[in-house]
Amino acid sequence: MKNVAIIYHSGYGHTRTQAEAVRDGVRSVPGVHAALIAVEEHADNWEVLDTADAIIFGTPTYMAGVSAPFKAFLDASSDRWARQEWKDKLAAGFTNSAGANGDKLATLQQLALFAMQHGMVWVGLGLLPGNTTSSGSAEELNRLAGFLGAMAQSLTDLGPEVAPTTSDRRTAEHLGRRVARIALGWQGPHRAQRHGGRGDAGGTGMSAALTDPDPVTRAEIERTLACYFDGLHHSDTGLLAQVFHPGAVYATATDGALTRLTMDEYFPVVDARPSPASRGEQRHDSVVSVHLAGPVTAIAVVTCTIGPKHFTDLLSLIRVGHRWQIISKVFHYDLDTTEEPTPCPT
Ligand SMILES: Cc1cc2nc3c(=O)[nH]c(=O)nc-3n(C[C@H](O)[C@H](O)[C@H](O)COP(=O)(O)O)c2cc1C
């Protein structure tokens, strides 16, 4: 099953009529599901948009561009842009306005450029222009002769029950059907996609399986790591319980045998030891590297010191519910023999 999301704004109902026609076109293709989203509800529908194989954007043309509520949604997608989460998804657009021309092309261009910023793959209307000969008529498909997307006209004294015209609705339906058919054969981007903005290892010398996180993702992961360091320094298991996933594992073999703890076993160990902060220890926290295996999967290498032990931690992180958490902590430590050894289990 492929998923096509149609997100639209409509101040007075006409563009909604056009959006419903697009949806009907998507639905007419077996094996493709259509989700129709009013832009006012975009905040509740990020997951639908993120997991869609294609997104079709629809807005009335207001003042020669997309409407203000639609622009607010476009701007709100900038965190997706930063992570290139919609890269290689299909995209298409439609617009409706009062004038036959009405500067609709500018709106479609704005939508297409937006999709390009996201790295999406734009699907045009794929129709020859209608109503271009003396034997033609305004009943023909694509009577407004657009190529970039579906155009519609709604005369201002007509309600959304009758405007846009039948021809414009059929043109909108055509767009939905075309995107759905292409989606059926499209290898979902977000499945095969390498995450991290540049789309590959970017010449960093690391394996192609790992990428550098974009700045937003890096900052999110570093926030989790900062809490991890704070939790260790203050022996604050309340903080550590936020940082670690409840199902996380803790493992080391540095002592020659495997020590493997659940969080229920690990936190009491931390609670039982005097915190490095209370012993006045200097902090030597450092993030050596952070790499992504995918949009919600990361590996961080960090170092820190507790008493005479210098730790190198391999932290696997996952992003669940817009929050990065450590799912496994595998570590090695070296003893600083120049210091008086202090018994301090990690
Ligand atoms: C603020 C505003 C600006 C508009 N600007 C244009 C325009 O630039 N070109 C045009 O042809 N129609 C323009 N219109 C008319 C609308 O595009 C038209 O009424 C459309 O059908 C409204 O769609 P809706 O009912 O989905 O909101 C404008 C309407 C509004 C309210």
The ligand as an ORCA input file, in Angstrom:
! r2SCAN-3c Opt
* xyz 0 1
  C      -6.468     37.838      0.423
  C      -6.904     37.367     -0.931
  C      -6.058     37.511     -2.002
  C      -6.418     37.054     -3.255
  N      -5.528     37.161     -4.276
  C      -5.865     36.676     -5.498
  C      -4.923     36.714     -6.566
  O      -3.780     37.132     -6.431
  N      -5.326     36.258     -7.774
  C      -6.605     35.790     -7.992
  O      -6.929     35.421     -9.117
  N      -7.484     35.678     -6.961
  C      -7.150     36.117     -5.735
  N      -8.016     35.983     -4.689
  C      -9.273     35.267     -4.887
  C      -9.162     33.820     -4.378
  O      -8.029     33.207     -4.928
  C     -10.401     33.044     -4.774
  O     -11.556     33.648     -4.219
  C     -10.316     31.596     -4.372
  O     -11.396     30.883     -4.929
  C     -10.386     31.451     -2.857
  O     -10.241     30.100     -2.541
  P     -10.768     29.543     -1.163
  O     -12.281     29.634     -1.185
  O     -10.318     28.146     -1.089
  O     -10.177     30.409     -0.103
  C      -7.685     36.452     -3.451
  C      -8.539     36.304     -2.370
  C      -8.153     36.736     -1.116
  C      -9.096     36.549      0.043
*
